[in-house]
């Protein structure tokens, strides 16, 4: 069975990291698997994986069980085992240069200071893979980035976090349902519009799930 997409949710393993900003990639991947009725199980390497079919597309969704700065090991081994090109890899990552709630799909580019992306680039020997970037905000001062990304979201941020996870899951489904060029345009435009509407005082309560709808962290 040929695989159409490898989705790699980036994060750190262990319960102490589960709710941190740096683990939003894990949470999106887990939500995608749960929505499609899948189950994550140990893979043939340092990761958990689930195999899903949606809109006639075959997905492998994986969570590296190494720490963030070694995420590339799982990426390289999975790309090799599945026999797919790096351009069929979607890495889901946290993005501190985006406001909380914004998502953005992009192919290639620099690592933007994100250790997980840097590791994948090093292990694959290319930057030509997709990044689904999930905004975590930038509420930190000089020298505080590491502590910030390893901190949990504040209680009043939770509605926006849940909405962002739902938007990112829908983005993965959109990729399956249409060609990638159209998906990129639709995903990025919808997220930008949601952010614009949220900034308007007459659009309802900030961060509520019924609202309509750069470069990395350390």
ZIRALIN-V498369 format. One record per backbone hydrogen bond with DSSP energy under -0.5 kcal/mol. CO is the residue of the C=O (numbers start at 1). NH is the residue of the N-H. E is the energy in kcal/mol with one decimal. If there is no record, write none. Layout:
co=CO nh=NH e=E
co=CO nh=NH e=E
This chain:
co=5 nh=7 e=-0.6
co=5 nh=60 e=-2.2
co=6 nh=8 e=-0.6
co=6 nh=90 e=-3.0
co=7 nh=9 e=-0.6
co=7 nh=62 e=-3.1
co=8 nh=10 e=-0.6
co=8 nh=92 e=-2.7
co=9 nh=64 e=-0.6
co=10 nh=25 e=-0.6
co=10 nh=26 e=-1.1
co=14 nh=17 e=-1.4
co=14 nh=18 e=-0.7
co=15 nh=18 e=-0.5
co=17 nh=20 e=-2.0
co=19 nh=153 e=-1.0
co=20 nh=23 e=-1.2
co=21 nh=24 e=-1.5
co=23 nh=27 e=-2.0
co=24 nh=28 e=-2.3
co=25 nh=29 e=-2.2
co=26 nh=30 e=-2.9
co=27 nh=31 e=-2.2
co=28 nh=32 e=-2.3
co=29 nh=33 e=-2.3
co=30 nh=34 e=-2.5
co=31 nh=35 e=-2.5
co=32 nh=36 e=-1.5
co=33 nh=38 e=-2.9
co=34 nh=37 e=-1.4
co=41 nh=49 e=-3.1
co=43 nh=45 e=-1.6
co=45 nh=47 e=-2.3
co=46 nh=65 e=-2.2
co=46 nh=66 e=-0.6
co=47 nh=43 e=-2.7
co=48 nh=63 e=-2.3
co=49 nh=41 e=-2.3
co=50 nh=52 e=-0.5
co=50 nh=61 e=-2.9
co=52 nh=59 e=-3.2
co=54 nh=57 e=-2.0
co=57 nh=54 e=-2.4
co=57 nh=59 e=-0.5
co=58 nh=4 e=-1.7
co=58 nh=5 e=-2.1
co=59 nh=52 e=-2.4
co=60 nh=7 e=-3.0
co=60 nh=62 e=-0.5
co=61 nh=50 e=-2.0
co=62 nh=9 e=-2.3
co=63 nh=48 e=-2.1
co=67 nh=70 e=-2.5
co=68 nh=71 e=-1.9
co=70 nh=73 e=-1.6
co=70 nh=74 e=-0.6
co=71 nh=75 e=-1.7
co=72 nh=76 e=-3.0
co=73 nh=77 e=-2.2
co=74 nh=78 e=-2.6
co=75 nh=79 e=-2.6
co=76 nh=80 e=-2.1
co=77 nh=81 e=-2.8
co=78 nh=82 e=-2.9
co=79 nh=83 e=-1.1
co=79 nh=84 e=-1.5
co=85 nh=88 e=-2.3
co=86 nh=89 e=-2.0
co=88 nh=6 e=-2.7
co=89 nh=91 e=-0.5
co=89 nh=130 e=-2.5
co=90 nh=8 e=-2.9
co=90 nh=92 e=-0.5
co=91 nh=93 e=-0.6
co=91 nh=132 e=-2.8
co=92 nh=10 e=-2.1
co=93 nh=134 e=-2.7
co=94 nh=217 e=-0.9
co=95 nh=98 e=-1.1
co=95 nh=136 e=-2.0
co=95 nh=137 e=-0.6
co=98 nh=137 e=-2.0
co=99 nh=102 e=-2.0
co=102 nh=135 e=-3.6
co=104 nh=133 e=-3.1
co=106 nh=108 e=-0.5
co=106 nh=131 e=-3.0
co=111 nh=114 e=-2.1
co=112 nh=216 e=-1.3
co=113 nh=115 e=-0.6
co=114 nh=118 e=-2.6
co=115 nh=119 e=-2.1
co=116 nh=120 e=-2.0
co=117 nh=121 e=-2.6
co=118 nh=122 e=-2.3
co=119 nh=123 e=-2.6
co=120 nh=124 e=-2.7
co=121 nh=125 e=-1.8
co=121 nh=126 e=-0.7
co=127 nh=129 e=-2.1
co=129 nh=108 e=-2.3
co=130 nh=91 e=-2.9
co=131 nh=106 e=-1.9
co=131 nh=133 e=-0.9
co=132 nh=93 e=-1.9
co=133 nh=104 e=-1.7
co=133 nh=135 e=-0.5
co=134 nh=95 e=-2.5
co=135 nh=101 e=-1.4
co=138 nh=140 e=-1.8
co=141 nh=144 e=-2.0
co=144 nh=148 e=-2.3
co=145 nh=149 e=-2.7
co=146 nh=150 e=-1.3
co=148 nh=151 e=-1.7
co=149 nh=22 e=-2.6
co=151 nh=21 e=-2.1
co=154 nh=157 e=-1.9
co=154 nh=158 e=-0.7
co=155 nh=158 e=-1.1
co=157 nh=161 e=-2.2
co=158 nh=162 e=-2.8
co=159 nh=163 e=-2.1
co=160 nh=164 e=-2.5
co=161 nh=165 e=-2.4
co=162 nh=166 e=-2.2
co=163 nh=167 e=-2.6
co=164 nh=168 e=-2.5
co=165 nh=169 e=-2.3
co=166 nh=170 e=-2.3
co=167 nh=171 e=-1.9
co=168 nh=172 e=-1.9
co=169 nh=173 e=-1.9
co=170 nh=174 e=-2.2
co=171 nh=175 e=-2.1
co=172 nh=176 e=-1.4
co=173 nh=177 e=-1.6
co=174 nh=178 e=-1.4
co=179 nh=183 e=-2.4
co=180 nh=184 e=-2.7
co=181 nh=185 e=-1.8
co=182 nh=186 e=-2.5
co=183 nh=187 e=-3.1
co=184 nh=188 e=-2.4
co=185 nh=189 e=-2.0
co=186 nh=190 e=-2.3
co=187 nh=191 e=-2.0
co=188 nh=192 e=-2.0
co=189 nh=193 e=-2.3
co=190 nh=194 e=-2.2
co=191 nh=195 e=-2.2
co=192 nh=196 e=-2.2
co=193 nh=197 e=-2.6
co=194 nh=198 e=-2.1
co=195 nh=199 e=-1.2
co=197 nh=200 e=-1.1
co=199 nh=201 e=-0.5
co=200 nh=203 e=-1.7
co=205 nh=208 e=-1.6
co=208 nh=211 e=-1.8
co=213 nh=194 e=-3.0
co=215 nh=97 e=-0.6
